[in-house]
Structures are given as C-alpha cells and as structure tokens.
Amino acid sequence: MDEGRRKELEKLFIMDLDDAWRTRLSPEEALLIALWDRQFAEAKLRLQQGENRKASQRASTKECE
C-alpha cells in the first residue's frame, strides 16, 4: 500500500463517522483498519481504567479526611 493511500485511510479512520467507506477496502486495508480498531479499543480501555483508578483514589482520600 502506498503512503498516500495509507494517509487517506488514517484520515477516514479519524474523521469519518460514517463507516460506509469500510465496505470498499481491499483485504490488506481491512486488516490495517482492524488493527487500528483493536489498538483504539485497547487504548480507550486503558484510559477508562486509569480514570476509574483516579476516581477511586479520590474517594478513598475523601473518606480518610
């Protein structure tokens, strides 16, 4: 896949909320998008877990006061 197409896919992945463009992907492109989807989901989960930990720590601190 050439660099121009990859940049185009990055832009679609980030900015296009309509997933219709995903139906027109080559197998190679579909694998790349699946990888990005997985990485995004994992990062989102890590952020949520971090926020939950922070909230829990704040609650514990308030209970100790």
C-alpha positions in Angstrom: 0.0 0.0 0.0 1.4 3.4 -0.9 1.9 6.2 1.6 -0.8 8.4 0.0 -3.5 5.7 0.4 -2.4 5.0 4.0 -2.7 8.7 4.9 -6.1 8.7 3.2 -7.2 5.7 5.4 -5.8 7.4 8.5 -7.9 10.5 7.7 -11.1 8.4 7.2 -10.4 6.4 10.3 -10.1 9.5 12.5 -12.6 11.9 10.9 -15.4 10.0 9.1 -18.1 8.8 11.5 -19.9 7.0 8.6 -18.5 3.5 8.3 -19.6 3.1 4.7 -16.1 3.7 3.4 -15.0 0.4 5.2 -17.0 -1.6 2.7 -14.7 -0.5 -0.1 -11.4 -1.7 1.4 -9.0 -4.2 0.0 -8.1 -7.2 2.2 -4.8 -5.5 3.1 -6.5 -2.3 4.0 -9.2 -4.1 6.0 -6.5 -5.8 8.1 -4.9 -2.5 8.8 -8.2 -0.9 9.9 -8.9 -3.9 12.1 -5.5 -3.4 13.8 -6.3 0.3 14.3 -9.7 -0.6 15.7 -8.2 -3.0 18.2 -5.5 -0.6 19.2 -8.0 2.2 19.7 -10.3 0.0 21.8 -7.3 -1.1 24.0 -6.2 2.5 24.5 -9.7 3.6 25.3 -10.0 0.8 27.9 -6.7 1.8 29.5 -7.8 5.4 29.8 -11.1 4.3 31.3 -9.3 2.1 33.8 -7.0 4.9 34.7 -9.9 7.3 35.2 -11.6 4.7 37.4 -8.5 4.3 39.5 -8.2 8.1 39.9 -11.8 8.4 41.0 -11.4 5.5 43.4 -8.3 7.2 44.9 -10.1 10.5 45.3 -13.0 8.7 47.0 -10.6 7.0 49.4 -8.8 10.2 50.1 -12.1 11.9 51.0 -13.1 9.0 53.3 -9.9 9.4 55.2 -10.4 13.2 55.8 
